[in-house]
Amino acid sequence: PTTERQIRHAMGDGFDGIEVDPVELVSEQSDQAIARATAAGKASLEAGRSVILYTALGPAADRGAEIDRQEGARQKLGRGLGELLRALTVEQALKRVIIAGGDTS
């Protein structure tokens, strides 16, 4: 709930919210999911906006049970989110990023 409030607050203050499907990140389509989220984040950043990427908007959106059905999926999720973060940080020469919440932090 706290992270949900923080995400909603950031979006209310003008951040572009980009939802990243965590189940897709641990699937065979993970490369496509990362590419889509990177492109969306890049477009927002290039337009001068701040971005918040998230995999769940509150406890009701938690898909952990689905993820846990696959062995090693939590590690793959973290790796995929790290790849997404690296892509945006390097491509956009970001000087500051904030990481918060469950698996990501």
C-alpha positions, 0 to 999 in steps of 0.5 A: 500500500505504501508503494502504491501511494508513492507511485500514485503521488508521483503520477499525480505530480506529473511523472509518466507511469509505465507499467511493466508486466512482471509475468511477461518479464519472466516469460519467453517474451522478456526481451520484448517486454524490456524493449517496450518499457525502455522505448516508453521510458526513453520517449518520456525522458526525451520529452523532458518528463520524469518516469516511474516504472512499476510492476504492481500498483498496490497489493491487488495487482500483486502477481507473485503467485504466478511468478513463483510457479516458475523456478528461478523466476524471481531472479529472472524478474530482478535481472530483467528490471536491472536490464531495463534500468541499465538501458534507460540509465545508459541511453539517457545518461541519467545521473540519478535513479531511485529504486523502491519496492519488493523485488527491485529494491 
